[in-house]
Amino acid sequence: MIDKLYHNRDLSDQEFSDLLAGDAYDRQLFARAAQVRHKVYGKAVYIRGLVELSNYCRNNCYYCGIRHDNRKLSRYRLDREQILACCSDGYALGFRTFVLQGGEDPYYNDDLVCEIASAIKEAHPDCALTLSLGEKSKESYRRFFNAGADRYLLRHETAAEEHYRRLHPPAMSLARRKQCLMDLKEIGYQVGSGFMVGSPHQTGRHLLADLRFLQELQPAMIGIGPYLTHQDTPFKLFGNGSLRLTLRLIGILRLMFPMALIPATTALGTVDPKGRELGLMAGANVLMPNLSPLKVRKLYELYDNKICTGEEAAECRMCLNDRVAGCGYEIVVHRGDAKTAPAADTLPGLVLEAEAATLTA
Ligand code: SAM
């Protein structure tokens, strides 16, 4: 099965289920995933400077600590100048992609988002700008794109209708989320999607639906991380998602999508102190450290015990350097766009054909 995936061939539903069900294939999976990652991206790890601009949110996702109805949380928003200052600090630390992420906060209307996007691009024309501001109209997405945004992250969260309804209130819909992702692609963004691993009520069938949906969407970026409990949500009694299953899925995704930008997420680093390193070794190639001002870090609390909330951006950057070097990779100062067309020597199947031709010549 692993070799089938490695040769860019699809698996049947049963084969994917077998792969997900236990650790029998893990060794082979991680070895092959590392090989593919190496062929496409070498030792490079791309970093994205994450600016968490607001923890106000109009939504009420049952799993999320910044959901609208969490009255215990102190709310904050960063203004244009604070956001620009985060980006300037990040630039000096070697970041060439900035990610503006936040709850769905209507305070940031289209004009303001466009103003911030164009100011960032004007100050740092060699950088990529990623937005992750939730569901918007196609027209809004188009305006942000025209103002300079290059990429958009919007996890689908779960591709199974009935599971989506168990994670979200009736006001939200999977159809709408999928439509947003299609709109973003049509406009020309590099699109990122993804899901939580081990979210409440999730089954193997749901994960299979996630993989099939990603095959349809063909995103440039795929963000997955374990679901982590937050004490002030309706899901407070559900336990955390599994490190092992998340790593297994990263390996599978790397083989299914050799060119994808796959982060070793903060959630992975929260569920296990070595989670991000293990993520890189399982096939991930991106890290997204926090550039938000120290005083608001703790307030962007999607889940309990989130890591790196007490460190300055520079400290985080140094710490990551060591962690990445420790697993044989290297942080690069680069925009880190997704590779789109397979270079002749990147896709495993092609490499093997070339190797075979040499052998039989
Ligand atoms: N509002 C934007 C959106 O909906 O895409 C961006 C912010 S949202 C908080 C970012 C991501 O956090 C979500 O896509 C979700 O997968 C993740 N998240 C929220 N609560 C989480 C939890 N309890 N455990 C793990 N991840 C969580």
Boltz pocket constraint, residues with backbone or C-beta under 6 A from the ligand:
constraints:
  - pocket:
      binder: B
      contacts: [[A, 63], [A, 64], [A, 65], [A, 66], [A, 101], [A, 102], [A, 103], [A, 104], [A, 132], [A, 133], [A, 134], [A, 135], [A, 153], [A, 154], [A, 155], [A, 157], [A, 195], [A, 196], [A, 225], [A, 226], [A, 227], [A, 228], [A, 229], [A, 230], [A, 267], [A, 302], [A, 303]]
      max_distance: 6.0
